[in-house]
Amino acid sequence: MADSTQNEKKDKPNFFRGVRREFKKITWPTWGDIGKQTVLVTFITVVCAALIAGIDFLAKTGLDKLINL
């Protein structure tokens, strides 16, 4: 039992050293990339919302006409 506790205590610093090493390998996007991606996501969201709204309008109009026959 004591051996496993000792191993856990030794493993924790090694784990955090490994995490620190991996974080140094990360390449973060530039502010320009973030701006471009934000604009793209916003544009795609607006286009999808417009498509869904158009389909909804057509479906509602079609159902209204079928009901009023």
mmJSON file of the N, C-alpha and C atoms, coordinates in Angstrom:
{"data_MODEL":{"atom_site":{
"group_PDB":["ATOM","ATOM","ATOM","ATOM","ATOM","ATOM","ATOM","ATOM","ATOM","ATOM","ATOM","ATOM","ATOM","ATOM","ATOM","ATOM","ATOM","ATOM","ATOM","ATOM","ATOM","ATOM","ATOM","ATOM","ATOM","ATOM","ATOM","ATOM","ATOM","ATOM","ATOM","ATOM","ATOM","ATOM","ATOM","ATOM","ATOM","ATOM","ATOM","ATOM","ATOM","ATOM","ATOM","ATOM","ATOM","ATOM","ATOM","ATOM","ATOM","ATOM","ATOM","ATOM","ATOM","ATOM","ATOM","ATOM","ATOM","ATOM","ATOM","ATOM","ATOM","ATOM","ATOM","ATOM","ATOM","ATOM","ATOM","ATOM","ATOM","ATOM","ATOM","ATOM","ATOM","ATOM","ATOM","ATOM","ATOM","ATOM","ATOM","ATOM","ATOM","ATOM","ATOM","ATOM","ATOM","ATOM","ATOM","ATOM","ATOM","ATOM","ATOM","ATOM","ATOM","ATOM","ATOM","ATOM","ATOM","ATOM","ATOM","ATOM","ATOM","ATOM","ATOM","ATOM","ATOM","ATOM","ATOM","ATOM","ATOM","ATOM","ATOM","ATOM","ATOM","ATOM","ATOM","ATOM","ATOM","ATOM","ATOM","ATOM","ATOM","ATOM","ATOM","ATOM","ATOM","ATOM","ATOM","ATOM","ATOM","ATOM","ATOM","ATOM","ATOM","ATOM","ATOM","ATOM","ATOM","ATOM","ATOM","ATOM","ATOM","ATOM","ATOM","ATOM","ATOM","ATOM","ATOM","ATOM","ATOM","ATOM","ATOM","ATOM","ATOM","ATOM","ATOM","ATOM","ATOM","ATOM","ATOM","ATOM","ATOM","ATOM","ATOM","ATOM","ATOM","ATOM","ATOM","ATOM","ATOM","ATOM","ATOM","ATOM","ATOM","ATOM","ATOM","ATOM","ATOM","ATOM","ATOM","ATOM","ATOM","ATOM","ATOM","ATOM","ATOM","ATOM","ATOM","ATOM","ATOM","ATOM","ATOM","ATOM","ATOM","ATOM","ATOM","ATOM","ATOM","ATOM","ATOM","ATOM","ATOM","ATOM","ATOM","ATOM","ATOM","ATOM","ATOM"],
"id":[1,2,3,4,5,6,7,8,9,10,11,12,13,14,15,16,17,18,19,20,21,22,23,24,25,26,27,28,29,30,31,32,33,34,35,36,37,38,39,40,41,42,43,44,45,46,47,48,49,50,51,52,53,54,55,56,57,58,59,60,61,62,63,64,65,66,67,68,69,70,71,72,73,74,75,76,77,78,79,80,81,82,83,84,85,86,87,88,89,90,91,92,93,94,95,96,97,98,99,100,101,102,103,104,105,106,107,108,109,110,111,112,113,114,115,116,117,118,119,120,121,122,123,124,125,126,127,128,129,130,131,132,133,134,135,136,137,138,139,140,141,142,143,144,145,146,147,148,149,150,151,152,153,154,155,156,157,158,159,160,161,162,163,164,165,166,167,168,169,170,171,172,173,174,175,176,177,178,179,180,181,182,183,184,185,186,187,188,189,190,191,192,193,194,195,196,197,198,199,200,201,202,203,204,205,206,207],
"type_symbol":["N","C","C","N","C","C","N","C","C","N","C","C","N","C","C","N","C","C","N","C","C","N","C","C","N","C","C","N","C","C","N","C","C","N","C","C","N","C","C","N","C","C","N","C","C","N","C","C","N","C","C","N","C","C","N","C","C","N","C","C","N","C","C","N","C","C","N","C","C","N","C","C","N","C","C","N","C","C","N","C","C","N","C","C","N","C","C","N","C","C","N","C","C","N","C","C","N","C","C","N","C","C","N","C","C","N","C","C","N","C","C","N","C","C","N","C","C","N","C","C","N","C","C","N","C","C","N","C","C","N","C","C","N","C","C","N","C","C","N","C","C","N","C","C","N","C","C","N","C","C","N","C","C","N","C","C","N","C","C","N","C","C","N","C","C","N","C","C","N","C","C","N","C","C","N","C","C","N","C","C","N","C","C","N","C","C","N","C","C","N","C","C","N","C","C","N","C","C","N","C","C","N","C","C","N","C","C"],
"label_atom_id":["N","CA","C","N","CA","C","N","CA","C","N","CA","C","N","CA","C","N","CA","C","N","CA","C","N","CA","C","N","CA","C","N","CA","C","N","CA","C","N","CA","C","N","CA","C","N","CA","C","N","CA","C","N","CA","C","N","CA","C","N","CA","C","N","CA","C","N","CA","C","N","CA","C","N","CA","C","N","CA","C","N","CA","C","N","CA","C","N","CA","C","N","CA","C","N","CA","C","N","CA","C","N","CA","C","N","CA","C","N","CA","C","N","CA","C","N","CA","C","N","CA","C","N","CA","C","N","CA","C","N","CA","C","N","CA","C","N","CA","C","N","CA","C","N","CA","C","N","CA","C","N","CA","C","N","CA","C","N","CA","C","N","CA","C","N","CA","C","N","CA","C","N","CA","C","N","CA","C","N","CA","C","N","CA","C","N","CA","C","N","CA","C","N","CA","C","N","CA","C","N","CA","C","N","CA","C","N","CA","C","N","CA","C","N","CA","C","N","CA","C","N","CA","C","N","CA","C","N","CA","C","N","CA","C","N","CA","C","N","CA","C"],
"label_alt_id":[null,null,null,null,null,null,null,null,null,null,null,null,null,null,null,null,null,null,null,null,null,null,null,null,null,null,null,null,null,null,null,null,null,null,null,null,null,null,null,null,null,null,null,null,null,null,null,null,null,null,null,null,null,null,null,null,null,null,null,null,null,null,null,null,null,null,null,null,null,null,null,null,null,null,null,null,null,null,null,null,null,null,null,null,null,null,null,null,null,null,null,null,null,null,null,null,null,null,null,null,null,null,null,null,null,null,null,null,null,null,null,null,null,null,null,null,null,null,null,null,null,null,null,null,null,null,null,null,null,null,null,null,null,null,null,null,null,null,null,null,null,null,null,null,null,null,null,null,null,null,null,null,null,null,null,null,null,null,null,null,null,null,null,null,null,null,null,null,null,null,null,null,null,null,null,null,null,null,null,null,null,null,null,null,null,null,null,null,null,null,null,null,null,null,null,null,null,null,null,null,null,null,null,null,null,null,null],
"label_comp_id":["MET","MET","MET","ALA","ALA","ALA","ASP","ASP","ASP","SER","SER","SER","THR","THR","THR","GLN","GLN","GLN","ASN","ASN","ASN","GLU","GLU","GLU","LYS","LYS","LYS","LYS","LYS","LYS","ASP","ASP","ASP","LYS","LYS","LYS","PRO","PRO","PRO","ASN","ASN","ASN","PHE","PHE","PHE","PHE","PHE","PHE","ARG","ARG","ARG","GLY","GLY","GLY","VAL","VAL","VAL","ARG","ARG","ARG","ARG","ARG","ARG","GLU","GLU","GLU","PHE","PHE","PHE","LYS","LYS","LYS","LYS","LYS","LYS","ILE","ILE","ILE","THR","THR","THR","TRP","TRP","TRP","PRO","PRO","PRO","THR","THR","THR","TRP","TRP","TRP","GLY","GLY","GLY","ASP","ASP","ASP","ILE","ILE","ILE","GLY","GLY","GLY","LYS","LYS","LYS","GLN","GLN","GLN","THR","THR","THR","VAL","VAL","VAL","LEU","LEU","LEU","VAL","VAL","VAL","THR","THR","THR","PHE","PHE","PHE","ILE","ILE","ILE","THR","THR","THR","VAL","VAL","VAL","VAL","VAL","VAL","CYS","CYS","CYS","ALA","ALA","ALA","ALA","ALA","ALA","LEU","LEU","LEU","ILE","ILE","ILE","ALA","ALA","ALA","GLY","GLY","GLY","ILE","ILE","ILE","ASP","ASP","ASP","PHE","PHE","PHE","LEU","LEU","LEU","ALA","ALA","ALA","LYS","LYS","LYS","THR","THR","THR","GLY","GLY","GLY","LEU","LEU","LEU","ASP","ASP","ASP","LYS","LYS","LYS","LEU","LEU","LEU","ILE","ILE","ILE","ASN","ASN","ASN","LEU","LEU","LEU"],
"label_asym_id":["A","A","A","A","A","A","A","A","A","A","A","A","A","A","A","A","A","A","A","A","A","A","A","A","A","A","A","A","A","A","A","A","A","A","A","A","A","A","A","A","A","A","A","A","A","A","A","A","A","A","A","A","A","A","A","A","A","A","A","A","A","A","A","A","A","A","A","A","A","A","A","A","A","A","A","A","A","A","A","A","A","A","A","A","A","A","A","A","A","A","A","A","A","A","A","A","A","A","A","A","A","A","A","A","A","A","A","A","A","A","A","A","A","A","A","A","A","A","A","A","A","A","A","A","A","A","A","A","A","A","A","A","A","A","A","A","A","A","A","A","A","A","A","A","A","A","A","A","A","A","A","A","A","A","A","A","A","A","A","A","A","A","A","A","A","A","A","A","A","A","A","A","A","A","A","A","A","A","A","A","A","A","A","A","A","A","A","A","A","A","A","A","A","A","A","A","A","A","A","A","A","A","A","A","A","A","A"],
"label_entity_id":["1","1","1","1","1","1","1","1","1","1","1","1","1","1","1","1","1","1","1","1","1","1","1","1","1","1","1","1","1","1","1","1","1","1","1","1","1","1","1","1","1","1","1","1","1","1","1","1","1","1","1","1","1","1","1","1","1","1","1","1","1","1","1","1","1","1","1","1","1","1","1","1","1","1","1","1","1","1","1","1","1","1","1","1","1","1","1","1","1","1","1","1","1","1","1","1","1","1","1","1","1","1","1","1","1","1","1","1","1","1","1","1","1","1","1","1","1","1","1","1","1","1","1","1","1","1","1","1","1","1","1","1","1","1","1","1","1","1","1","1","1","1","1","1","1","1","1","1","1","1","1","1","1","1","1","1","1","1","1","1","1","1","1","1","1","1","1","1","1","1","1","1","1","1","1","1","1","1","1","1","1","1","1","1","1","1","1","1","1","1","1","1","1","1","1","1","1","1","1","1","1","1","1","1","1","1","1"],
"label_seq_id":[1,1,1,2,2,2,3,3,3,4,4,4,5,5,5,6,6,6,7,7,7,8,8,8,9,9,9,10,10,10,11,11,11,12,12,12,13,13,13,14,14,14,15,15,15,16,16,16,17,17,17,18,18,18,19,19,19,20,20,20,21,21,21,22,22,22,23,23,23,24,24,24,25,25,25,26,26,26,27,27,27,28,28,28,29,29,29,30,30,30,31,31,31,32,32,32,33,33,33,34,34,34,35,35,35,36,36,36,37,37,37,38,38,38,39,39,39,40,40,40,41,41,41,42,42,42,43,43,43,44,44,44,45,45,45,46,46,46,47,47,47,48,48,48,49,49,49,50,50,50,51,51,51,52,52,52,53,53,53,54,54,54,55,55,55,56,56,56,57,57,57,58,58,58,59,59,59,60,60,60,61,61,61,62,62,62,63,63,63,64,64,64,65,65,65,66,66,66,67,67,67,68,68,68,69,69,69],
"pdbx_PDB_ins_code":[null,null,null,null,null,null,null,null,null,null,null,null,null,null,null,null,null,null,null,null,null,null,null,null,null,null,null,null,null,null,null,null,null,null,null,null,null,null,null,null,null,null,null,null,null,null,null,null,null,null,null,null,null,null,null,null,null,null,null,null,null,null,null,null,null,null,null,null,null,null,null,null,null,null,null,null,null,null,null,null,null,null,null,null,null,null,null,null,null,null,null,null,null,null,null,null,null,null,null,null,null,null,null,null,null,null,null,null,null,null,null,null,null,null,null,null,null,null,null,null,null,null,null,null,null,null,null,null,null,null,null,null,null,null,null,null,null,null,null,null,null,null,null,null,null,null,null,null,null,null,null,null,null,null,null,null,null,null,null,null,null,null,null,null,null,null,null,null,null,null,null,null,null,null,null,null,null,null,null,null,null,null,null,null,null,null,null,null,null,null,null,null,null,null,null,null,null,null,null,null,null,null,null,null,null,null,null],
"Cartn_x":[0.822,0.0,0.868,1.906,2.788,3.519,3.85,4.549,3.706,2.409,1.545,1.388,1.341,1.233,2.501,3.656,4.926,5.008,4.561,4.582,3.671,2.493,1.564,2.177,2.862,3.477,4.588,5.309,6.379,5.81,4.663,4.074,3.454,2.953,2.284,3.213,4.388,5.275,5.636,5.846,6.162,5.001,3.794,2.608,2.548,2.722,2.633,3.783,4.952,6.042,5.682,5.051,4.626,3.572,2.637,1.602,2.252,3.183,3.873,4.618,5.274,5.992,5.035,3.887,2.909,2.323,2.089,1.548,2.518,3.806,4.788,4.737,4.208,4.128,2.917,1.981,0.76,1.074,0.51,0.624,-0.746,-0.823,-2.078,-2.325,-3.605,-3.898,-3.592,-3.296,-3.035,-4.37,-4.297,-5.524,-6.193,-5.395,-5.955,-6.747,-6.196,-6.905,-8.201,-8.146,-9.346,-10.416,-10.007,-10.959,-11.606,-10.786,-11.315,-12.284,-11.932,-12.794,-14.102,-14.024,-15.228,-16.176,-15.64,-16.459,-17.09,-16.313,-16.815,-17.929,-17.737,-18.769,-20.033,-19.889,-21.049,-21.794,-21.059,-21.673,-22.428,-21.804,-22.46,-23.7,-23.634,-24.791,-25.945,-25.665,-26.707,-27.314,-26.479,-26.973,-27.856,-27.414,-28.223,-29.539,-29.499,-30.725,-31.687,-31.171,-32.018,-32.62,-31.841,-32.363,-33.469,-33.245,-34.253,-35.511,-35.345,-36.498,-37.267,-36.545,-37.204,-37.967,-37.363,-38.049,-39.266,-39.132,-40.253,-41.392,-41.049,-42.071,-42.795,-42.026,-42.64,-43.527,-43.076,-43.879,-45.159,-45.072,-46.254,-47.233,-46.722,-47.58,-48.248,-47.479,-48.041,-49.108,-48.874,-49.873,-51.131,-50.956,-52.113,-52.967,-52.332,-53.092,-53.798,-53.153,-53.807,-55.004,-54.879,-55.973,-57.15,-56.89,-57.963,-58.597,-58.235,-58.843,-60.258],
"Cartn_y":[-1.197,0.0,1.263,1.255,2.417,2.652,1.568,1.71,2.431,2.116,2.77,4.25,4.598,6.006,6.753,6.143,6.768,6.957,5.945,6.046,7.147,7.286,8.348,9.721,9.869,11.156,11.496,10.472,10.702,10.968,10.357,10.502,11.878,12.519,13.809,14.881,15.076,16.095,15.747,14.46,14.056,14.35,14.129,14.406,15.891,16.743,18.182,18.686,18.082,18.434,18.066,16.9,16.472,17.403,17.834,18.769,20.076,20.578,21.826,21.674,20.526,20.273,20.259,19.626,19.556,20.933,21.748,23.086,23.945,23.716,24.481,24.124,22.948,22.515,23.09,23.659,24.172,25.403,25.452,26.659,27.341,28.469,29.194,30.017,30.18,30.98,32.46,33.152,34.59,35.327,36.601,37.401,37.551,37.621,37.72,36.472,35.301,34.044,33.976,34.395,34.367,35.285,36.465,37.401,36.821,36.216,35.619,34.484,33.646,32.528,33.006,34.069,34.625,35.157,35.876,36.406,35.253,34.232,33.085,32.366,32.126,31.447,32.292,33.608,34.494,34.469,34.528,34.501,33.193,32.078,30.782,30.668,31.186,31.155,31.957,33.139,33.986,33.307,32.713,32.025,30.84,30.05,28.9,29.358,30.427,30.948,31.423,32.072,32.539,31.353,30.315,29.128,28.459,28.322,27.706,28.565,29.884,30.781,30.674,30.598,30.46,29.156,28.069,26.769,26.79,27.389,27.491,28.304,29.429,30.271,29.51,28.823,28.056,26.939,26.254,25.178,25.734,26.834,27.44,27.908,28.589,29.08,27.906,26.856,25.696,25.018,24.868,24.249,25.115,26.42,27.335,27.21,27.123,26.993,25.648,24.588,23.279,23.252,23.901,23.929,24.746,25.813,26.703,26.204,25.045,24.528,24.159],
"Cartn_z":[0.0,0.0,0.0,0.775,0.865,-0.454,-1.16,-2.435,-3.469,-3.537,-4.52,-4.213,-2.927,-2.546,-2.949,-2.742,-3.118,-4.632,-5.389,-6.852,-7.336,-6.717,-7.115,-6.86,-5.74,-5.423,-6.416,-6.881,-7.856,-9.246,-9.543,-10.879,-11.099,-10.062,-10.228,-10.808,-10.265,-10.881,-12.321,-12.593,-13.962,-14.894,-14.413,-15.221,-15.567,-14.579,-14.824,-15.696,-15.59,-16.488,-17.923,-18.07,-19.402,-19.98,-19.143,-19.596,-20.038,-19.259,-19.607,-20.932,-21.135,-22.382,-23.576,-23.4,-24.491,-24.803,-23.762,-23.987,-24.794,-24.647,-25.415,-26.89,-27.237,-28.629,-29.354,-28.62,-29.223,-30.071,-31.278,-32.092,-32.082,-31.423,-31.294,-32.56,-32.948,-34.142,-33.898,-34.985,-34.875,-34.759,-34.375,-34.254,-35.614,-36.662,-38.012,-38.376,-38.045,-38.307,-37.515,-36.272,-35.425,-36.017,-36.481,-37.087,-38.335,-39.202,-40.438,-40.123,-39.176,-38.819,-38.183,-37.391,-36.783,-37.851,-38.829,-39.917,-40.701,-40.992,-41.743,-40.993,-39.712,-38.911,-38.843,-38.674,-38.634,-39.964,-41.066,-42.391,-42.625,-42.318,-42.508,-41.623,-40.416,-39.512,-40.083,-40.621,-41.202,-42.439,-43.278,-44.476,-44.09,-43.132,-42.68,-42.071,-41.289,-40.686,-41.773,-42.809,-43.905,-44.659,-44.892,-45.568,-44.747,-43.461,-42.596,-42.555,-42.479,-42.466,-43.781,-44.907,-46.216,-46.327,-45.911,-45.946,-45.037,-43.869,-42.94,-43.554,-44.193,-44.817,-45.933,-46.786,-47.872,-47.344,-46.314,-45.736,-45.129,-44.413,-43.789,-44.859,-45.892,-46.962,-47.693,-47.963,-48.638,-47.795,-46.529,-45.655,-45.539,-45.452,-45.385,-46.63,-47.785,-49.046,-49.102,-48.628,-48.618,-47.666,-46.549,-45.56,-46.093,-46.83,-47.326,-48.611,-49.124,-50.357,-50.142],
"occupancy":[1.0,1.0,1.0,1.0,1.0,1.0,1.0,1.0,1.0,1.0,1.0,1.0,1.0,1.0,1.0,1.0,1.0,1.0,1.0,1.0,1.0,1.0,1.0,1.0,1.0,1.0,1.0,1.0,1.0,1.0,1.0,1.0,1.0,1.0,1.0,1.0,1.0,1.0,1.0,1.0,1.0,1.0,1.0,1.0,1.0,1.0,1.0,1.0,1.0,1.0,1.0,1.0,1.0,1.0,1.0,1.0,1.0,1.0,1.0,1.0,1.0,1.0,1.0,1.0,1.0,1.0,1.0,1.0,1.0,1.0,1.0,1.0,1.0,1.0,1.0,1.0,1.0,1.0,1.0,1.0,1.0,1.0,1.0,1.0,1.0,1.0,1.0,1.0,1.0,1.0,1.0,1.0,1.0,1.0,1.0,1.0,1.0,1.0,1.0,1.0,1.0,1.0,1.0,1.0,1.0,1.0,1.0,1.0,1.0,1.0,1.0,1.0,1.0,1.0,1.0,1.0,1.0,1.0,1.0,1.0,1.0,1.0,1.0,1.0,1.0,1.0,1.0,1.0,1.0,1.0,1.0,1.0,1.0,1.0,1.0,1.0,1.0,1.0,1.0,1.0,1.0,1.0,1.0,1.0,1.0,1.0,1.0,1.0,1.0,1.0,1.0,1.0,1.0,1.0,1.0,1.0,1.0,1.0,1.0,1.0,1.0,1.0,1.0,1.0,1.0,1.0,1.0,1.0,1.0,1.0,1.0,1.0,1.0,1.0,1.0,1.0,1.0,1.0,1.0,1.0,1.0,1.0,1.0,1.0,1.0,1.0,1.0,1.0,1.0,1.0,1.0,1.0,1.0,1.0,1.0,1.0,1.0,1.0,1.0,1.0,1.0,1.0,1.0,1.0,1.0,1.0,1.0],
"B_iso_or_equiv":[0.0,0.0,0.0,0.0,0.0,0.0,0.0,0.0,0.0,0.0,0.0,0.0,0.0,0.0,0.0,0.0,0.0,0.0,0.0,0.0,0.0,0.0,0.0,0.0,0.0,0.0,0.0,0.0,0.0,0.0,0.0,0.0,0.0,0.0,0.0,0.0,0.0,0.0,0.0,0.0,0.0,0.0,0.0,0.0,0.0,0.0,0.0,0.0,0.0,0.0,0.0,0.0,0.0,0.0,0.0,0.0,0.0,0.0,0.0,0.0,0.0,0.0,0.0,0.0,0.0,0.0,0.0,0.0,0.0,0.0,0.0,0.0,0.0,0.0,0.0,0.0,0.0,0.0,0.0,0.0,0.0,0.0,0.0,0.0,0.0,0.0,0.0,0.0,0.0,0.0,0.0,0.0,0.0,0.0,0.0,0.0,0.0,0.0,0.0,0.0,0.0,0.0,0.0,0.0,0.0,0.0,0.0,0.0,0.0,0.0,0.0,0.0,0.0,0.0,0.0,0.0,0.0,0.0,0.0,0.0,0.0,0.0,0.0,0.0,0.0,0.0,0.0,0.0,0.0,0.0,0.0,0.0,0.0,0.0,0.0,0.0,0.0,0.0,0.0,0.0,0.0,0.0,0.0,0.0,0.0,0.0,0.0,0.0,0.0,0.0,0.0,0.0,0.0,0.0,0.0,0.0,0.0,0.0,0.0,0.0,0.0,0.0,0.0,0.0,0.0,0.0,0.0,0.0,0.0,0.0,0.0,0.0,0.0,0.0,0.0,0.0,0.0,0.0,0.0,0.0,0.0,0.0,0.0,0.0,0.0,0.0,0.0,0.0,0.0,0.0,0.0,0.0,0.0,0.0,0.0,0.0,0.0,0.0,0.0,0.0,0.0,0.0,0.0,0.0,0.0,0.0,0.0],
"pdbx_formal_charge":[null,null,null,null,null,null,null,null,null,null,null,null,null,null,null,null,null,null,null,null,null,null,null,null,null,null,null,null,null,null,null,null,null,null,null,null,null,null,null,null,null,null,null,null,null,null,null,null,null,null,null,null,null,null,null,null,null,null,null,null,null,null,null,null,null,null,null,null,null,null,null,null,null,null,null,null,null,null,null,null,null,null,null,null,null,null,null,null,null,null,null,null,null,null,null,null,null,null,null,null,null,null,null,null,null,null,null,null,null,null,null,null,null,null,null,null,null,null,null,null,null,null,null,null,null,null,null,null,null,null,null,null,null,null,null,null,null,null,null,null,null,null,null,null,null,null,null,null,null,null,null,null,null,null,null,null,null,null,null,null,null,null,null,null,null,null,null,null,null,null,null,null,null,null,null,null,null,null,null,null,null,null,null,null,null,null,null,null,null,null,null,null,null,null,null,null,null,null,null,null,null,null,null,null,null,null,null],
"auth_seq_id":[1,1,1,2,2,2,3,3,3,4,4,4,5,5,5,6,6,6,7,7,7,8,8,8,9,9,9,10,10,10,11,11,11,12,12,12,13,13,13,14,14,14,15,15,15,16,16,16,17,17,17,18,18,18,19,19,19,20,20,20,21,21,21,22,22,22,23,23,23,24,24,24,25,25,25,26,26,26,27,27,27,28,28,28,29,29,29,30,30,30,31,31,31,32,32,32,33,33,33,34,34,34,35,35,35,36,36,36,37,37,37,38,38,38,39,39,39,40,40,40,41,41,41,42,42,42,43,43,43,44,44,44,45,45,45,46,46,46,47,47,47,48,48,48,49,49,49,50,50,50,51,51,51,52,52,52,53,53,53,54,54,54,55,55,55,56,56,56,57,57,57,58,58,58,59,59,59,60,60,60,61,61,61,62,62,62,63,63,63,64,64,64,65,65,65,66,66,66,67,67,67,68,68,68,69,69,69],
"auth_comp_id":["MET","MET","MET","ALA","ALA","ALA","ASP","ASP","ASP","SER","SER","SER","THR","THR","THR","GLN","GLN","GLN","ASN","ASN","ASN","GLU","GLU","GLU","LYS","LYS","LYS","LYS","LYS","LYS","ASP","ASP","ASP","LYS","LYS","LYS","PRO","PRO","PRO","ASN","ASN","ASN","PHE","PHE","PHE","PHE","PHE","PHE","ARG","ARG","ARG","GLY","GLY","GLY","VAL","VAL","VAL","ARG","ARG","ARG","ARG","ARG","ARG","GLU","GLU","GLU","PHE","PHE","PHE","LYS","LYS","LYS","LYS","LYS","LYS","ILE","ILE","ILE","THR","THR","THR","TRP","TRP","TRP","PRO","PRO","PRO","THR","THR","THR","TRP","TRP","TRP","GLY","GLY","GLY","ASP","ASP","ASP","ILE","ILE","ILE","GLY","GLY","GLY","LYS","LYS","LYS","GLN","GLN","GLN","THR","THR","THR","VAL","VAL","VAL","LEU","LEU","LEU","VAL","VAL","VAL","THR","THR","THR","PHE","PHE","PHE","ILE","ILE","ILE","THR","THR","THR","VAL","VAL","VAL","VAL","VAL","VAL","CYS","CYS","CYS","ALA","ALA","ALA","ALA","ALA","ALA","LEU","LEU","LEU","ILE","ILE","ILE","ALA","ALA","ALA","GLY","GLY","GLY","ILE","ILE","ILE","ASP","ASP","ASP","PHE","PHE","PHE","LEU","LEU","LEU","ALA","ALA","ALA","LYS","LYS","LYS","THR","THR","THR","GLY","GLY","GLY","LEU","LEU","LEU","ASP","ASP","ASP","LYS","LYS","LYS","LEU","LEU","LEU","ILE","ILE","ILE","ASN","ASN","ASN","LEU","LEU","LEU"],
"auth_asym_id":["A","A","A","A","A","A","A","A","A","A","A","A","A","A","A","A","A","A","A","A","A","A","A","A","A","A","A","A","A","A","A","A","A","A","A","A","A","A","A","A","A","A","A","A","A","A","A","A","A","A","A","A","A","A","A","A","A","A","A","A","A","A","A","A","A","A","A","A","A","A","A","A","A","A","A","A","A","A","A","A","A","A","A","A","A","A","A","A","A","A","A","A","A","A","A","A","A","A","A","A","A","A","A","A","A","A","A","A","A","A","A","A","A","A","A","A","A","A","A","A","A","A","A","A","A","A","A","A","A","A","A","A","A","A","A","A","A","A","A","A","A","A","A","A","A","A","A","A","A","A","A","A","A","A","A","A","A","A","A","A","A","A","A","A","A","A","A","A","A","A","A","A","A","A","A","A","A","A","A","A","A","A","A","A","A","A","A","A","A","A","A","A","A","A","A","A","A","A","A","A","A","A","A","A","A","A","A"],
"auth_atom_id":["N","CA","C","N","CA","C","N","CA","C","N","CA","C","N","CA","C","N","CA","C","N","CA","C","N","CA","C","N","CA","C","N","CA","C","N","CA","C","N","CA","C","N","CA","C","N","CA","C","N","CA","C","N","CA","C","N","CA","C","N","CA","C","N","CA","C","N","CA","C","N","CA","C","N","CA","C","N","CA","C","N","CA","C","N","CA","C","N","CA","C","N","CA","C","N","CA","C","N","CA","C","N","CA","C","N","CA","C","N","CA","C","N","CA","C","N","CA","C","N","CA","C","N","CA","C","N","CA","C","N","CA","C","N","CA","C","N","CA","C","N","CA","C","N","CA","C","N","CA","C","N","CA","C","N","CA","C","N","CA","C","N","CA","C","N","CA","C","N","CA","C","N","CA","C","N","CA","C","N","CA","C","N","CA","C","N","CA","C","N","CA","C","N","CA","C","N","CA","C","N","CA","C","N","CA","C","N","CA","C","N","CA","C","N","CA","C","N","CA","C","N","CA","C","N","CA","C","N","CA","C","N","CA","C","N","CA","C","N","CA","C"],
"pdbx_PDB_model_num":[1,1,1,1,1,1,1,1,1,1,1,1,1,1,1,1,1,1,1,1,1,1,1,1,1,1,1,1,1,1,1,1,1,1,1,1,1,1,1,1,1,1,1,1,1,1,1,1,1,1,1,1,1,1,1,1,1,1,1,1,1,1,1,1,1,1,1,1,1,1,1,1,1,1,1,1,1,1,1,1,1,1,1,1,1,1,1,1,1,1,1,1,1,1,1,1,1,1,1,1,1,1,1,1,1,1,1,1,1,1,1,1,1,1,1,1,1,1,1,1,1,1,1,1,1,1,1,1,1,1,1,1,1,1,1,1,1,1,1,1,1,1,1,1,1,1,1,1,1,1,1,1,1,1,1,1,1,1,1,1,1,1,1,1,1,1,1,1,1,1,1,1,1,1,1,1,1,1,1,1,1,1,1,1,1,1,1,1,1,1,1,1,1,1,1,1,1,1,1,1,1,1,1,1,1,1,1]
}}}
